[in-house]
């Protein structure tokens, strides 16, 4: 069995216990001999199936690499030179082709450099390939608990309207590349109703391609019959992913007194009750004033009003009746003060308490109970929300918990007191629509065997098995995500933009999801989408976990913002 696991997507180090069984099920569903030995089939490289070699109808050597973002109607493919978990892999992205009003296709051609380092020289996992084949699907196609196929983690972004498309399906269950080899993965999406779209390719970067109708497919060197045949080989299509969903914004106050979630229809501000109220009291504490002024400022941005909902929540320490009454009193206290700070006559307001019945985190730890003591204020403005921007930082940044350097210069951190080092660099970010697109470069140097827990330098680890929002449904999805790469602006910490995943019903960040726990050496391209805070420069901050090891903290300042 260990020989089989070495070839399954996403199985490396501590991933093996969770993702391997999903992959086994997916292989069984395809009728593949998952227990027959080590030589599991990857993608069909030459028969128009799940992948194709250069020179095929997938584009091949005839494909051109455009030097600038494609304009509407362009048939050019776009090229990215990425670093896939320490390996040199170039990516060519075709235009999106609308087959009909329900389905769109895109082709992603992946080429591993002929002089690329061996898998064993880069990947310290005991499950790494012994035949020097790089499992691309580990990083571009397989999120935890979702079998994934091909390059199915590729996303399509419409930054002007704030929408994201997830792949409904992808071809090539196991994309494995030897040095100098190339393969093409076809991806299907729902209807893409724009003229151009930004493509986010994990560990490669961002590019803009045109969106064409089916009658222009041949001009773009895409054979729709091959794409359709390739995708039919996969059994993991997820139809509910077809519709695009809103890109959302999540921030926290630097003092953790409030958090703000901005979606397409509403904005929810969560007040930490330990700041808003004294213990076991509905009397506003001194810290509540700043919290409620923040909410009043949000309300003032929407002069036409809308619906305003204020809901109080408690922990589970007292009995149900006591907690219910306390939650109602706290919600009403918040409403009373908001009425004094701003006009609410245009807002249809409702106030209620839920006591302990709707905990944010279902646990009895001190941290969980603190998170559950809260007041949630939801604004649903008439006409929907607009892009929320934090005020650019003008004052002194909060004290850094780790080393600090300018983004283009890069910051070097030492691993666990050893001579092993990780260098993190962000040369610039690109402003497009209401978002910033960044490609963080990380370079590792291990003196002996490997750098363990490499993912900790990029993850948000304030709470294990939860995403940044505290959602436990995302535990598997974000376990190896680069969701700890935050921006500092004004008094807020801005997390990577995210979206509500239609299959798992939890928020997934627009950043890398397939980081491995350990690596020997190499450079990794880490893609991140952030809500735009404004300003000519930004500051990236990786915060240390509150009650855990602080060695993973660092900060990059003076990162230039360039316009697309």
Phi, psi and omega per residue, in radians:
X1 nan -0.611 -3.117
X2 -1.080 -0.559 3.119
X3 -1.186 -0.627 3.094
X4 -1.184 -0.792 -3.121
X5 -1.037 -0.514 -3.126
X6 -1.132 -0.268 -3.099
X7 -1.943 0.037 -3.108
X8 -1.509 2.526 -3.140
X9 -1.068 2.383 3.002
X10 1.356 0.087 -3.096
X11 -1.706 1.784 3.083
X12 -2.686 2.260 3.106
X13 0.983 -2.211 -3.065
X14 -1.293 -0.023 3.042
X15 -1.347 -0.420 -2.959
X16 -1.001 -0.673 -3.054
X17 -1.216 -0.337 -3.050
X18 -1.892 -0.842 -2.981
X19 -1.534 -0.384 -3.075
X20 -1.093 -0.688 -3.099
X21 -1.216 -0.564 3.046
X22 -1.125 -0.784 -3.133
X23 -1.122 -0.698 3.095
X24 -1.039 -0.744 3.122
X25 -1.101 -0.700 3.138
X26 -1.125 -0.730 3.126
X27 -1.126 -0.718 3.122
X28 -1.088 -0.661 3.130
X29 -1.136 -0.449 3.099
X30 -1.528 -0.014 -3.133
X31 1.344 0.370 -3.115
X32 -1.547 2.586 -3.070
X33 -1.388 1.383 -2.992
X34 -1.201 -0.318 -3.122
X35 -1.952 0.226 -3.035
X36 -1.448 -0.217 -3.127
X37 2.565 -2.930 -3.022
X38 -1.470 -0.371 -2.987
X39 -1.533 1.096 3.129
X40 -1.212 2.554 -3.137
X41 -1.244 2.442 2.996
X42 -1.659 -2.328 3.076
X43 -1.604 2.571 3.055
X44 -1.206 2.057 -2.950
X45 -1.566 -0.387 -2.977
X46 -2.217 0.022 -2.997
X47 -2.029 0.386 3.104
X48 1.213 0.410 -3.129
X49 -1.635 -2.151 -3.029
X50 -1.332 -0.236 3.110
X51 -2.719 2.838 3.113
X52 -2.482 2.650 3.112
X53 -1.533 2.896 -3.128
X54 -1.002 2.510 -3.089
X55 1.676 -0.162 3.133
X56 -1.409 -3.111 3.112
X57 -1.264 -0.025 3.063
X58 -1.337 -0.023 3.122
X59 2.283 -1.079 3.014
X60 0.996 -2.592 -3.072
X61 -1.207 -0.294 3.118
X62 -1.360 -0.240 -3.115
X63 -1.228 2.366 3.100
X64 -1.739 2.647 3.114
X65 -1.841 1.918 -3.114
X66 -1.301 2.451 -3.113
X67 -1.502 -0.223 -3.138
X68 -2.337 2.793 3.110
X69 -0.925 2.437 -3.110
X70 -1.204 2.519 3.062
X71 -1.661 2.880 3.128
X72 -0.930 2.326 3.128
X73 1.541 -0.158 -3.123
X74 -1.184 2.482 3.085
X75 -1.802 0.114 -3.093
X76 -1.316 2.517 2.941
X77 -1.484 2.658 3.136
X78 -1.929 2.485 -3.082
X79 -1.963 2.411 3.056
X80 -2.211 2.454 3.052
X81 -1.931 1.747 -3.068
X82 -1.849 3.116 3.071
X83 -2.227 1.708 -3.062
X84 -1.506 1.748 3.127
X85 0.811 0.891 3.086
X86 1.579 -0.018 -3.110
X87 -1.983 2.605 3.135
X88 -1.526 1.944 -3.110
X89 -2.336 2.151 3.042
X90 -1.651 2.624 -3.060
X91 -2.276 2.297 3.012
X92 -2.000 2.270 -3.039
X93 -2.042 2.205 -3.141
X94 -1.390 2.906 2.911
X95 -1.082 2.773 2.993
X96 -1.402 2.356 3.125
X97 -2.042 2.123 3.063
X98 -1.444 1.965 3.086
X99 -1.242 -0.750 3.136
X100 -2.776 -2.822 -3.103
X101 -1.328 -0.055 -3.092
X102 -2.059 -0.469 -2.955
X103 -2.314 2.388 3.046
X104 -2.233 2.644 -3.119
X105 -2.195 2.651 2.996
X106 -2.522 2.600 3.097
X107 -1.994 2.408 3.128
X108 -2.187 1.920 -3.140
X109 -1.669 2.215 -3.079
X110 -2.010 2.259 -3.139
X111 -2.232 2.129 3.083
X112 -1.541 2.313 -3.091
X113 -1.054 2.490 -3.119
X114 -1.150 -0.477 3.137
X115 -1.748 0.338 -3.104
X116 -1.142 2.559 3.106
X117 -1.098 2.672 -3.141
X118 -1.199 2.729 3.117
X119 -1.048 -0.740 -3.121
X120 -1.167 -0.445 3.126
X121 -1.337 -0.313 -3.068
X122 -1.914 -0.838 -3.015
X123 -1.657 2.083 -3.117
X124 -1.502 -0.023 -3.095
X125 -1.159 2.487 3.084
X126 -1.187 -0.239 3.141
X127 -1.707 0.143 -3.120
X128 -1.128 2.677 -3.088
X129 -1.082 2.409 3.126
X130 -1.664 -0.080 3.123
X131 -1.928 0.329 3.075
X132 1.060 0.557 3.012
X133 -1.794 2.244 -3.124
X134 -1.509 2.148 3.118
X135 -1.453 1.603 -3.107
X136 -1.084 -0.583 -3.109
X137 -1.089 -0.395 3.083
X138 -1.009 -0.581 -2.954
X139 -1.973 -0.491 -3.104
X140 -1.869 -0.122 -3.011
X141 -2.435 -0.201 -2.996
X142 -2.253 1.730 2.988
X143 -1.436 2.654 3.126
X144 -0.924 2.389 3.118
X145 1.201 0.034 3.010
X146 -2.158 2.033 -3.034
X147 -0.902 -0.822 3.114
X148 1.203 2.576 3.098
X149 -2.420 2.502 3.086
X150 0.987 -2.254 3.140
X151 -1.852 0.730 -2.954
X152 -1.235 -0.094 3.030
X153 -1.473 -0.048 3.018
X154 -1.065 2.365 -3.126
X155 -2.040 2.598 2.990
X156 -1.873 2.275 -3.072
X157 -2.111 2.333 2.930
X158 -1.896 1.649 -3.026
X159 -1.284 -0.344 3.135
X160 -1.273 -0.613 3.134
X161 -1.866 -0.078 3.109
X162 1.235 0.910 3.137
X163 -2.253 2.711 3.110
X164 -2.373 2.406 3.014
X165 -1.850 2.315 2.984
X166 -1.737 2.626 -3.137
X167 -1.193 2.270 3.037
X168 -1.260 -0.614 -3.110
X169 -2.762 2.844 3.082
X170 -2.633 2.579 -3.103
X171 -1.668 2.639 3.116
X172 1.587 1.375 -3.055
X173 -0.992 -0.833 3.125
X174 -2.064 1.691 3.085
X175 -1.512 1.846 -3.118
X176 -2.073 2.290 -3.066
X177 -2.165 2.222 2.934
X178 -1.488 2.809 3.095
X179 -0.946 2.322 -3.137
X180 1.452 -0.041 -3.081
X181 -1.662 2.685 3.067
X182 -2.351 2.696 3.076
X183 -2.530 2.774 3.108
X184 -2.154 2.239 3.048
X185 -1.881 2.252 3.063
X186 -1.644 2.446 -3.134
X187 -2.199 2.482 3.063
X188 -1.963 2.479 3.092
X189 -2.283 3.008 2.976
X190 -1.265 -2.939 -3.140
X191 -1.132 2.235 3.062
X192 -1.805 1.954 -2.949
X193 -1.793 0.514 3.094
X194 -2.073 2.913 3.115
X195 -1.451 -0.536 3.055
X196 -2.394 2.812 -3.130
X197 -2.608 2.530 3.058
X198 -1.510 2.260 -3.137
X199 -1.831 2.210 3.064
X200 -1.816 1.956 3.128
X201 -1.836 2.014 -3.113
X202 -0.898 2.348 3.079
X203 1.033 0.334 3.071
X204 -2.234 -0.835 3.104
X205 2.457 -2.815 -3.103
X206 -2.096 2.530 3.034
X207 -2.650 2.813 3.128
X208 -1.942 2.254 3.095
X209 -2.176 2.801 3.104
X210 -1.451 2.883 3.072
X211 -2.026 2.076 -3.031
X212 -1.976 2.763 2.988
X213 -1.455 2.872 -3.031
X214 -1.013 -0.575 -3.093
X215 -1.253 -0.152 3.078
X216 -1.781 0.079 -3.066
X217 -1.051 -0.771 -3.110
X218 -1.106 -0.628 3.103
X219 -1.078 -0.545 3.107
X220 -1.567 0.143 3.122
X221 1.030 0.785 3.045
X222 -2.121 2.114 3.086
X223 -1.649 1.850 -3.071
X224 -1.093 -0.544 3.134
X225 -1.151 -0.653 3.085
X226 -1.189 -0.751 3.128
X227 -1.049 -0.793 -3.137
X228 -1.107 -0.746 3.132
X229 -1.130 -0.708 3.130
X230 -1.101 -0.743 -3.088
X231 -1.258 -0.471 3.106
X232 -1.163 -0.357 3.131
X233 -1.285 -0.262 -3.130
X234 -1.628 2.451 3.131
X235 -1.854 0.213 -3.035
X236 -1.984 0.566 3.033
X237 -1.120 2.425 -3.139
X238 -2.134 1.536 -3.034
X239 -0.988 -0.534 -3.106
X240 -1.169 -0.172 3.092
X241 -1.471 -0.040 -2.983
X242 -1.107 -0.706 -3.089
X243 -1.390 2.444 3.071
X244 -1.192 2.688 3.113
X245 -2.178 2.832 -3.085
X246 -1.246 2.411 2.964
X247 -1.372 2.275 -3.027
X248 -1.988 2.905 -3.078
X249 -2.168 2.323 3.114
X250 -2.323 2.207 3.127
X251 -2.356 2.791 3.011
X252 -2.274 2.536 2.964
X253 -1.110 2.558 -3.092
X254 -1.090 -0.431 3.083
X255 -1.628 0.142 3.112
X256 1.103 0.320 -3.131
X257 -1.355 -0.471 3.122
X258 -2.474 2.763 2.933
X259 -2.381 2.614 -3.075
X260 -2.264 2.258 3.076
X261 -2.030 2.060 3.115
X262 -1.971 2.014 3.058
X263 -1.867 -2.868 -3.114
X264 -1.334 -0.443 -3.063
X265 -1.991 -0.483 -3.069
X266 -2.553 2.947 3.100
X267 -2.240 2.259 3.109
X268 -2.055 2.145 3.064
X269 -1.868 2.165 3.129
X270 -1.818 2.150 3.116
X271 -1.705 2.217 3.059
X272 -1.266 2.017 -3.054
X273 -1.103 -0.450 3.116
X274 -1.156 -0.341 3.050
X275 -1.662 -0.681 -3.044
X276 -1.259 -0.631 -3.023
X277 -2.306 2.727 2.942
X278 -1.268 2.827 -3.110
X279 -1.033 2.276 3.109
X280 1.018 0.555 -3.085
X281 -2.358 2.678 3.009
X282 -1.837 0.178 3.073
X283 -1.447 2.286 -3.125
X284 -1.137 2.329 3.085
X285 -1.516 2.990 -3.114
X286 -1.066 -0.578 -3.129
X287 -1.230 -0.254 -3.100
X288 -1.208 -0.473 -3.049
X289 -1.065 -0.821 3.135
X290 -1.130 -0.698 3.114
X291 -1.025 -0.869 -3.042
X292 -1.290 -0.480 3.018
X293 -1.148 -0.602 3.054
X294 -1.081 -0.784 3.122
X295 -1.144 -0.736 3.121
X296 -1.044 -0.656 3.084
X297 -1.120 -0.680 3.075
X298 -1.093 -0.797 -3.132
X299 -1.080 -0.670 -3.100
X300 -1.144 -0.351 3.129
X301 -1.271 -0.187 -3.083
X302 -2.201 1.421 -3.067
X303 -1.140 -0.331 3.113
X304 -1.437 -0.087 3.103
X305 1.265 -2.672 -3.077
X306 2.701 -2.456 3.133
X307 -1.925 2.326 3.141
X308 -2.161 2.155 -3.124
X309 -2.121 2.253 3.138
X310 -2.130 2.090 -3.057
X311 -2.252 2.213 3.083
X312 -1.639 2.532 3.120
X313 -2.380 2.602 3.099
X314 -2.197 3.076 2.977
X315 -1.499 -2.935 -3.042
X316 -1.886 0.325 -3.029
X317 -1.247 -0.798 3.136
X318 -1.526 -3.132 3.127
X319 -1.342 2.926 -3.029
X320 -1.017 -0.792 -3.077
X321 -1.119 -0.763 3.127
X322 -1.066 -0.817 -3.106
X323 -1.152 -0.639 3.112
X324 -1.093 -0.827 -3.141
X325 -1.100 -0.774 -3.125
X326 -1.080 -0.739 -3.118
X327 -1.117 -0.663 3.118
X328 -1.180 -0.762 3.132
X329 -1.088 -0.705 -3.134
X330 -1.172 -0.700 3.105
X331 -1.099 -0.725 3.127
X332 -1.197 -0.622 3.085
X333 -1.092 -0.685 3.097
X334 -1.127 -0.779 3.126
X335 -1.048 -0.791 -3.114
X336 -1.017 -0.772 -3.132
X337 -1.238 -0.631 3.096
X338 -1.097 -0.657 3.103
X339 -1.092 -0.507 3.109
X340 -1.391 -0.456 -3.083
X341 -1.571 -0.477 -3.103
X342 -2.740 2.825 3.134
X343 -1.353 2.328 3.127
X344 -2.025 0.219 -3.049
X345 -1.142 -0.424 3.115
X346 -1.577 0.032 -3.089
X347 -1.936 2.245 3.013
X348 -1.427 1.858 -2.931
X349 -1.842 2.379 3.017
X350 -2.245 2.490 -3.105
X351 -2.259 2.341 3.137
X352 -2.700 2.958 3.055
X353 -2.265 2.517 -3.139
X354 -2.000 0.029 -3.119
X355 0.984 -2.308 3.138
X356 -1.726 0.130 -2.962
X357 -1.267 -0.353 -3.096
X358 -2.238 1.214 3.137
X359 -1.143 2.507 3.052
X360 -1.251 -0.673 3.104
X361 -2.209 2.138 -3.100
X362 -1.462 1.412 -3.137
X363 -2.767 2.907 -3.119
X364 -2.006 0.249 3.068
X365 -1.243 2.830 3.111
X366 -1.041 -0.703 -3.132
X367 -1.129 -0.744 3.141
X368 -1.140 -0.776 3.141
X369 -1.113 -0.649 3.092
X370 -1.103 -0.713 3.111
X371 -1.164 -0.562 -3.110
X372 -1.339 -0.385 3.072
X373 -1.427 1.796 -2.992
X374 -2.798 2.828 2.937
X375 -2.145 2.192 -3.124
X376 -1.846 2.198 -3.131
X377 -2.020 2.042 -3.091
X378 -1.980 2.167 3.082
X379 -1.812 2.187 3.019
X380 -2.064 1.529 -3.041
X381 -1.186 2.593 3.027
X382 -1.074 2.198 -3.110
X383 1.548 0.022 3.105
X384 1.537 3.004 -3.120
X385 -1.461 2.775 2.978
X386 -1.915 2.893 -3.136
X387 -1.056 2.142 -3.123
X388 -1.585 2.205 -3.133
X389 -2.099 2.345 3.037
X390 -1.361 2.676 3.071
X391 -1.239 2.323 3.124
X392 -0.989 2.541 -3.137
X393 -1.119 2.256 3.105
X394 -2.083 -0.312 -3.123
X395 -1.784 -2.853 -3.127
X396 -1.330 2.336 3.095
X397 -1.205 2.647 3.070
X398 -1.076 2.763 -3.092
X399 -1.028 2.300 3.107
X400 -1.314 2.516 3.133
X401 -1.641 -0.016 -3.121
X402 -2.634 -2.920 -3.122
X403 -1.127 2.679 -3.082
X404 -2.265 2.435 3.057
X405 -2.720 2.866 3.056
X406 -1.249 2.537 -3.061
X407 -0.949 -0.850 -3.141
X408 -1.136 -0.471 3.138
X409 -1.382 -0.582 -3.124
X410 1.513 2.602 3.109
X411 -1.977 2.410 3.132
X412 -1.923 2.203 -3.136
X413 -2.010 2.556 3.120
X414 -1.686 2.414 -3.024
X415 -1.590 2.017 2.982
X416 0.850 0.693 3.093
X417 1.283 0.105 -3.138
X418 -1.622 -2.984 3.050
X419 -1.602 -0.019 3.086
X420 -1.225 2.485 -3.047
X421 -2.360 2.623 2.984
X422 -2.202 2.220 3.090
X423 -1.909 2.189 -3.124
X424 -1.978 2.235 -3.085
X425 -2.313 2.442 2.981
X426 -2.365 1.757 -3.028
X427 -1.167 -0.717 3.134
X428 -2.936 2.992 2.999
X429 -2.213 2.715 -3.129
X430 -1.877 2.239 3.091
X431 -1.567 2.180 3.081
X432 -2.570 2.204 -3.031
X433 1.024 -2.303 3.105
X434 -1.758 0.491 -3.003
X435 -2.390 2.819 3.013
X436 -2.032 2.300 3.107
X437 -1.881 2.184 -3.109
X438 -2.250 2.591 3.052
X439 -2.146 1.661 3.125
X440 -1.364 2.288 3.102
X441 -1.832 2.216 3.064
X442 -2.055 2.302 3.123
X443 -2.157 2.177 -3.118
X444 -1.834 2.592 3.079
X445 -2.439 1.803 3.118
X446 -1.708 2.309 -3.092
X447 -1.415 -0.460 -3.100
X448 -2.151 -1.601 -3.042
X449 -1.665 -1.117 -3.087
X450 -2.883 2.935 3.019
X451 -1.699 1.918 -3.134
X452 -1.416 2.711 -3.140
X453 0.975 0.651 3.125
X454 -0.980 -0.641 -3.100
X455 -1.047 -0.415 -3.116
X456 -1.138 -0.343 3.118
X457 -1.322 -0.180 -3.062
X458 -2.188 -0.374 -3.056
X459 -1.406 2.813 2.925
X460 -1.648 1.893 -3.047
X461 -2.024 0.549 3.096
X462 -1.163 -0.597 3.075
X463 -2.434 2.158 3.134
X464 -1.206 2.563 3.041
X465 1.148 0.319 3.053
X466 -2.343 2.651 3.016
X467 -1.448 -3.081 -3.068
X468 -1.071 -0.468 3.130
X469 -1.437 -0.120 -3.095
X470 1.493 0.304 -3.134
X471 -1.516 2.124 -3.124
X472 -1.381 -0.298 3.119
X473 -1.175 -0.278 -3.108
X474 -1.683 0.162 -3.007
X475 -0.906 -0.864 -3.121
X476 -1.286 -0.561 -3.071
X477 -1.201 -0.730 -3.012
X478 -1.815 0.158 -3.090
X479 -1.043 -0.568 -3.125
X480 -2.133 0.580 -3.099
X481 -1.636 2.722 3.094
X482 -1.565 0.819 -3.035
X483 -1.487 0.035 3.082
X484 -1.618 0.062 3.129
X485 -1.505 1.625 -3.033
X486 -1.898 2.765 3.033
X487 -1.836 2.585 3.053
X488 -1.860 2.213 3.120
X489 -2.634 2.281 -3.080
X490 1.028 -2.208 3.083
X491 -1.888 0.404 -3.050
X492 -2.056 2.655 2.913
X493 -1.847 2.065 -3.062
X494 -1.737 2.092 -3.137
X495 -1.515 2.786 3.056
X496 -0.900 2.436 3.088
X497 -0.958 2.577 -3.126
X498 -2.426 -3.124 -3.141
X499 -2.628 2.758 3.136
X500 -1.473 1.957 -3.113
X501 -1.202 2.207 -3.031
X502 -1.226 -0.437 -3.111
X503 -1.529 -0.735 -3.046
X504 -1.732 -0.127 3.092
X505 0.996 0.702 3.074
X506 -2.546 2.779 -3.086
X507 -1.419 2.334 -3.123
X508 -2.065 2.247 -3.105
X509 -1.308 2.615 3.065
X510 -1.498 1.336 3.125
X511 -2.800 -2.992 -3.108
X512 -1.184 2.434 3.118
X513 -2.035 -0.157 -2.987
X514 -2.044 0.741 3.096
X515 -1.310 2.469 3.099
X516 -1.664 2.699 -3.057
X517 -1.204 -0.451 -3.048
X518 -2.457 2.595 -3.120
X519 -2.649 2.496 -3.139
X520 -1.454 -0.928 -3.104
X521 -2.856 2.719 3.064
X522 2.346 2.989 -3.141
X523 -1.887 2.472 3.141
X524 -2.209 2.299 3.006
X525 -1.550 2.147 -3.114
X526 -2.001 1.983 -3.127
X527 -1.536 2.384 3.125
X528 -2.462 2.416 2.977
X529 -1.963 2.189 3.081
X530 -2.070 2.594 2.885
X531 -1.065 2.488 -3.056
X532 -1.377 2.050 3.108
X533 -1.515 -0.029 -3.070
X534 1.480 3.015 3.119
X535 1.651 2.917 -3.124
X536 -1.590 -0.302 3.082
X537 -2.413 2.817 3.069
X538 -2.333 2.869 3.097
X539 -2.107 2.181 3.069
X540 -1.700 2.313 -3.113
X541 -2.334 2.175 3.012
X542 -1.810 1.857 -3.043
X543 -1.378 2.642 3.050
X544 -1.381 2.550 3.022
X545 -0.987 2.531 -3.016
X546 -1.080 -0.762 -3.042
X547 -2.170 0.496 3.140
X548 -2.256 -2.809 -3.104
X549 -1.136 2.276 -3.099
X550 -1.671 0.056 -3.069
X551 -1.195 -0.206 -3.071
X552 -1.604 0.118 -3.114
X553 -1.510 2.515 3.040
X554 -2.882 2.972 -3.103
X555 -2.564 2.442 3.034
X556 -2.063 2.205 -3.092
X557 -1.984 2.968 3.005
X558 0.938 0.777 3.114
X559 -1.495 2.053 -3.086
X560 -1.145 2.510 3.037
X561 -1.828 2.106 3.127
X562 -1.940 2.544 3.114
X563 -1.442 2.534 -3.132
X564 -1.226 nan nan
